[in-house]
């Protein structure tokens, strides 16, 4: 049991060092669909987030990522 606890804590520690904020974009979204476009509508962009840093704004519509439509 101690080994499992040790390895779990060690993994969490290493994960925290390697990725200080893994998987956090910083937006709230809703599904969006009209006659010509399907995607997600950005409802909220959180302060000090990667999304705000890279210019995403409220009411933006994301229809593809890296050229792949969704």
C-alpha positions as CSV (number, residue, x, y, z in Angstrom):
1,X,0.0,0.0,0.0
2,X,2.8,2.4,0.8
3,X,4.4,1.7,-2.6
4,X,1.2,2.6,-4.4
5,X,0.8,5.8,-2.4
6,X,4.4,6.8,-3.0
7,X,4.2,6.2,-6.8
8,X,0.9,8.1,-7.0
9,X,2.3,11.1,-5.2
10,X,5.5,10.9,-7.2
11,X,3.6,10.8,-10.5
12,X,1.5,13.8,-9.4
13,X,4.6,15.7,-8.4
14,X,6.3,15.0,-11.7
15,X,3.2,15.9,-13.7
16,X,2.9,19.2,-11.8
17,X,6.6,20.0,-12.6
18,X,6.3,19.1,-16.3
19,X,3.0,20.8,-17.0
20,X,2.2,23.6,-14.5
21,X,-1.3,24.0,-16.0
22,X,-2.2,21.0,-18.1
23,X,-5.3,21.1,-20.3
24,X,-6.6,24.6,-19.3
25,X,-7.7,26.8,-22.2
26,X,-9.9,29.1,-20.2
27,X,-13.2,29.4,-22.1
28,X,-16.8,28.5,-21.6
29,X,-18.6,27.2,-24.8
30,X,-22.0,26.3,-26.2
31,X,-22.8,24.3,-29.3
32,X,-23.4,26.4,-32.4
33,X,-25.1,25.4,-35.6
34,X,-26.7,27.3,-38.5
35,X,-27.3,26.6,-42.1
36,X,-23.7,26.9,-43.2
37,X,-21.6,26.6,-40.0
38,X,-21.2,24.0,-37.2
39,X,-18.9,24.6,-34.2
40,X,-18.9,26.1,-30.7
41,X,-19.6,29.6,-29.6
42,X,-17.2,31.1,-27.0
43,X,-19.4,32.4,-24.2
44,X,-16.8,33.5,-21.7
45,X,-13.0,34.0,-21.8
46,X,-11.4,33.8,-18.4
47,X,-8.8,36.4,-17.3
48,X,-5.2,35.3,-17.3
49,X,-6.0,32.2,-19.5
50,X,-4.2,30.9,-22.6
51,X,-7.3,31.7,-24.6
52,X,-7.2,35.4,-23.6
53,X,-3.4,35.5,-24.2
54,X,-3.9,34.2,-27.8
55,X,-6.8,36.5,-28.7
56,X,-9.9,34.5,-28.3
57,X,-12.9,36.7,-27.5
58,X,-16.5,36.2,-26.4
59,X,-18.9,35.5,-29.3
60,X,-16.1,33.9,-31.4
61,X,-17.1,30.7,-33.2
62,X,-14.7,27.9,-33.4
63,X,-15.5,25.6,-36.3
64,X,-12.1,23.8,-36.8
65,X,-8.9,23.1,-35.0
66,X,-5.7,22.6,-37.0
67,X,-7.7,22.5,-40.2
68,X,-10.0,19.6,-38.9
69,X,-13.7,20.5,-39.0
70,X,-15.9,19.3,-36.2
